[in-house]
Amino acid sequence: MAAIRKVKNEQNIEDSLSDFRPKKRYLKHKFEKKVTVKHYLNKKITVNKTDKKSIENGLFFDEPVFPVYVQITFNRKTTTIKSSTNKYFTENEYERSLKNFNIQDLFDRERNFIEFHFQNRYKSYLDFISKQFKHSREQSLNLFHSFEDEYNNFIEKVQDDFDINRFIKEYSYNSHEIHRYIDSELYEEIIEFKKEIGLQDLKRNKSKTKIEFQYSEITLENINQLPLESINWGGVRVSALELLSFLEMRDSRFSELRKRYPSEIWHFTIYYRLLKNNDNNPYEKLPATILDYLDGDFRTFFLSTFKNDRRKAQLILEDIESLVKKKDYYKNI
């Protein structure tokens, strides 16, 4: 966590210096909106009014017990969600919990991930908006305003469309548990590789005669027509390994992905489940996310869990590193 604070302090210095730099900041400063995340005891929801409530430490309380919630503020808009830590306290116990290192570590991890995830979602949104602007600019005949002026005006009009409540509706801490993240990224790798194969086939087919092309279409399954992007929609979950195995049976070129990611990362969910069965598992109360990996804590515990098979564990971590580097996540922590 000290590393995160150091990076944030350096970012604050960087922000201050940016005021003295030349004007070409119009893309950068729009991404610097702050996300404020605070845990609090939601006294509007009473878990027990008269019945005694059993708390994790085994004690019983006659006092009302309330759930812990999270307040998120962004762009002058505020919303609340129930904390994924699933903690409940009386008022007195909550005050004492603020001095409890283990509980505060859970709150810190949840807060850091919400900030990290929200900032990445907002950046993705602005990237999408910027592409729209560039396209509209290319079609525009207005030569009386600078690119920077038009961009700023455009962003001012659309930035409020980033609805914090829409973000909360699609947000789920558990859905970003690290094994789901890794499987999702491997799935994306398969989709990207399918596009590579599609380009190869397109170039090859251009050199064929019309008769040869028609024959190939009749005799070969056209893998590149499969809607891989939507296979996981509709409530039917398909793992990356299942999809890869399916495609390999139809086109041997997909085996190249096993060479690009040669470790047992394709079976990472099994490793993660074994890790969570560890008695010293630090992620029992709050699942691990990709941010735990980026911070380094997850890597350390992963290697210690599989110390008897350290080489395989190290190779998996190397493949995970290859995946996350493509996302430039280290720039955002």
Sequence and secondary structure as in RCSB ss.txt:
>XXXX:A:sequence
MAAIRKVKNEQNIEDSLSDFRPKKRYLKHKFEKKVTVKHYLNKKITVNKTDKKSIENGLFFDEPVFPVYVQITFN
RKTTTIKSSTNKYFTENEYERSLKNFNIQDLFDRERNFIEFHFQNRYKSYLDFISKQFKHSREQSLNLFHSFEDE
YNNFIEKVQDDFDINRFIKEYSYNSHEIHRYIDSELYEEIIEFKKEIGLQDLKRNKSKTKIEFQYSEITLENINQ
LPLESINWGGVRVSALELLSFLEMRDSRFSELRKRYPSEIWHFTIYYRLLKNNDNNPYEKLPATILDYLDGDFRT
FFLSTFKNDRRKAQLILEDIESLVKKKDYYKNI
>XXXX:A:secstr
 HHHHHHHHHHHHHHHHHTTS S  TTTGGG   EEEEEEE TTS SBSSS EE TTS EESS BEEEEEEEEET
TEEEEEE TT  EE HHHHHHHTT HHHHHHHHHHHHHHHHHHHHHHHHHHHHHHHHHHHHHHH    SS HHHH
HHHHHHHHGGGS HHHHHHH  TGGGBHHHHHHHHHHHHHHHHHHHHHHHHHHHHHTS HHHHHHHHHHS  GGG
S GGGTTGGG    HHHHHHHHHTT GGGGHHHHHS SGGGGHHHHHHHHHTSTT TTSSS  BHHHHHHSHHHH
HHHHHTGGGHHHHHHHHHHHHHHHHTTTGGGG 
